[in-house]
Amino acid sequence: QVQLAESGGGLVQAGGSLRLSCAASGRTFSRPRMAWFRQLPGKAREFVSAIDWSSGATYYTNSVKGRFTISRDNAKNTMYLQMSRLKPEDTAVYYCALVRTILASASSATGYDYWGQGTQVTVSS
């Protein structure tokens, strides 16, 4: 089993920055890809960004390109999402996810095997 724990959410004004962290524990030896998704109440989970652990290849949804940066720290088994120039429309619960075997595109929520509990990000205007 794998456990994922997000941290770093909070309240920030528009134009500000936050850094989210996702610490992985348990059987993490196989984690070819990890990702960030976000969700508003009553809406589907939306892909934000993903990173391939070995190659470092990154993927972003268009609305966050140039503002968000995903990264990982192998030694700490931790993934990060640096969010800059935040907008009110970035407000959501942010979840991290991990896939054991890549069978789907990076942006497909159904392709991920493990999920964190989520962390709230609120951007005020």
Secondary structure as GFF3:
##gff-version 3
##sequence-region A 1 125
A	DSSP	beta_strand	2	7	.	.	.	ID=ss1
A	DSSP	beta_strand	10	13	.	.	.	ID=ss2
A	DSSP	beta_strand	18	26	.	.	.	ID=ss3
A	DSSP	beta_strand	33	39	.	.	.	ID=ss4
A	DSSP	beta_strand	46	52	.	.	.	ID=ss5
A	DSSP	beta_strand	58	60	.	.	.	ID=ss6
A	DSSP	three_ten_helix	62	64	.	.	.	ID=ss7
A	DSSP	beta_strand	68	73	.	.	.	ID=ss8
A	DSSP	beta_strand	78	83	.	.	.	ID=ss9
A	DSSP	three_ten_helix	88	90	.	.	.	ID=ss10
A	DSSP	beta_strand	92	99	.	.	.	ID=ss11
A	DSSP	three_ten_helix	109	111	.	.	.	ID=ss12
A	DSSP	beta_strand	114	115	.	.	.	ID=ss13
A	DSSP	beta_strand	119	124	.	.	.	ID=ss14
###
